[in-house]
């Protein structure tokens, strides 16, 4: 079977490795997108075999992101830094932000060259939106590219979006130091929006994803609520704090076997 069979006409863009699972492509497949390969689909279906509601959680996470972007825009935020932007799926972050704040500036950042190519093509010619190739593990580079290429003014409030990102940063890559660096550059009144895979996920799913993604860009570090809270300790969290994503969306939503924590914080004056 062609490893790229799930992609458009089986063609593999430059920089893509269709033999290894990719987090952005797995997420794209879970949301019904077409920009993924058989290897991503196989990982996704093994996840679905032990946790059939993983697609539901992918949708919950997406809705949380878009809701948070709208909240920030409605509170006068006009700059958005979307790290781990992923393959564009409508409605996008920049569409939601610019619907509320037409002059909003949005930096769409991903470290995957193929994701960057998709994003760059989708945003080409759109005012205020810039695709950047950068890695959250190198925050100084992220900050500088945002300033020079995307016209982000760090002296003014921003909304920094880290949805579906931090659990791909392993402990030895110092996620706490990364968050401290971002907090130091963010102006008072800025927003932080994040999600993180929770260790309360079904053990069978944790075991399956750990085996399937070991050593790939899709490898996940499940963390406890306390560990996640420590990563964002420099931010003032809005209610309900570090909580399951479902708690941010509404009452009576089903618990899923893939458990994801979410939160929205602000930089105090």
N, C-alpha and C positions, 0 to 999 in steps of 0.2 A: 504494500500500500504506500502511495506517495505521502510522505510526511507532511507535505504542504497542501494536501488535497482540500483542506477546509478553507484555504485562502482563495482569493479571487483568481480563477483560472490556474491554480497551482503554482503561480509565480512567487518566488521568494525575494523580497526586497533586500537590497544591499544592507548588510549588518545584521540581518535576522538569522537566527539559528533554529531551524524547524525541528531539530532533534532534542531540544531541551525545553521544558515548560517555561512559560513566561507569565508573570503575574498580571500584566496589563491585558494580555491576550486571553487568559483564563477568565478574568473579570468581564472582558468584552463578550466572550461566549456566554457567560452566565446571564448577561443582560440582553442576549438575543442578537448580538452583533455578528458580523461576518469576517472580521479581521483577526483570524486565529487559525491555528494549524491543528492537525490531528493529535499531536502530542499534547496540546493544551486541552483539547476536547476529552482525551482519555483521562487526564488528571481530573478534569471537571466531573466526568461521569463516575470516576471512582469516589470523588467527594460526595456526589449525589447518591451513590449506592449506600453509603453509610449515614448520610445526612441529606435526605431528599429535599429538605427545606432550605438548602444553601442558596438556591436561586432567590428565594424569598428574602433571605438576609442581604443578598447583593442589591436587591431592589430597595430594602430598608436603608441600607448605607447610602445609596444614591439619593434617596429622598431626603435623608438627613443633611447631606452635603448641600443640596439645592435650597433647602429650607434655611440653612445657616447663611448661605450667600445672600439670600433675600433679606434676612434679618439684618445682616451687616450693612447692606446697601440702604435699607430703610432707616438705618441709624447713621446715615451720612458718610459711610465709607465709600471712597471713590478709587481705591487702589486695592487690587487683589493679587496675591501671590499664590498660585495654585501649584504646589509641589507634588509630583506624581500625578500629573494631570490625566494620564492615560489616553487611550485612543478616543477621539471625540465621539460622543453619543449625545443626541439632542434630547432635551434641551441641555446645552453646555453651561459651564460656569459663566463664561463671558456673556452668553445670551441672557441669563438670568440677571447678572449684575448690571448690564447695560440697559435692560428693560426698565430698571428702577433708576439707575444713574447713567444716562446716555453718554456722559463724558468719562465713564469709568475707564481706568487703565488696568489691564489684566496681563500678568506674566504667566504663561502656561509652560510649566517646567517638567521635563522628564529626562532621565538619564539613558533611556533606551533610544538608540538612533532611529529605529523604525517607528516608534511612537512619536518621536520628534518629527519625522518626515510626514506622518499622517496629520499631526497637529499643525505643522507649518503650512501644509497644503490647504487645510480646512480654514485657517485664519488669514491666509494670504490676502492682503488688500483691505482687511477689516480694521477700521480705525481704532487705535487704543489697545489692540491685542497683539502680543508678541510671543512666539514660540521660542523657547530656550532649551538648549541641551546642557543639562547640569545635573549633579548628583547631590541629594540631600546630605550625604556623608561628607561633603566638602562645603560647609555652609559659607565660608568666606567667598568662594567662587559664586555660589548662588546669590549672595548679597550684591556682589560686584556686577554680575551680569544683569541683575534686576535694575540696578542703578544706571548702568551705561547703555544697555541695549533695550530695556523695556520702559525706561523713564520712570521708574519707581522712585519717589522722593521719600527716603526713609525718615526724614524729619517730620513727616505727616503720617497720620494713622493709616494702617493697612489692615487688610484681613488676610492672614496667612492660613492657607488650607493644607492640612496634612492628613487627608482622608485616605485610609488604606495604605499608609506609608511606613509609619514607625515600627510596625511589627516585622518589617523586612530589614530593619537595622539590627544587626546582631549585637550582643553585649560588648564584644571586643571592639566594636566600631563606635562606642561611646555615645549612645543616644542622648544621655543627660547633658553631655558637653555640647552637643549639637543644639539642643533646645536652649541651653544657656546663651549660646552665641546669638541665636535668633532673637531671644528676649531682649538682649542688650541693644540690638539695633532697632527694635520696634518702638515707635513713638507712643506716648501715653494715649489711651483711647483706642489702640489697635485691638483687633480680635484674633484669637487663635481658634481654629476649628480642627478637630482631630478625631480619628477613630483608631482603635487598636484591637487586635485579636485577643480574646480573653481566655485565660487558662481554664475557665469553667465550661469551655466547649466540650462536647462529647469526646471521651477518651479515644474511642475508635476513630473519630475524625482527626484528632490530634496525631495519633499514630500513623494514619494513612497519609496525611499531608506531609508529615515529617519525612516519611520514607520516600514519597514521590518527588519531593522538591529539594532534597538534601543536596547542597552544593550549587543549586541553581538560583537565578534571580527571584524565584518564587518561594524560597525557603522562609518559613515563618517562625518567629519567636513569640510564642504565646506567653503573656505576662499576667500577673495578678492585678487586682484593682489597686492595691497599694503601690506596686511597681509603676503602673501607669500614672497614678497620681503624683508620684515623685518626679516623673519626667516633666510634668506641667506645673510643678509647685510654685513657680515664679509668676503664675497667672491667677487672677481672681476669677474663679469659675462661676458661671451662671448656674442656677438650679436646673436640673437635679444633680449637677456635678459630674463626676466620672460615673457614668451609668450605662446600662444596656441601651443600644441605639433605639430600641422600641420605646423606651421611656421618653425620648425626645420627640416622638412622632404622635403619640396619642395613647389613650387607654385601651386595654383589652386586646392588644396585639399579641400574636402567638410567640411563645418562646421558641427559638430555633436551636438546633444542635450545634451549629456554628455560632458561637456567642461573640458579639462585637461590642466593645465599649465605645462610647462617644462622649464628647464634651465640647463646650464653647467657653473660652476664657477671654478676659480682657486684661490689657496692660493698665494698671492703675496709674493715676497721675503722680 
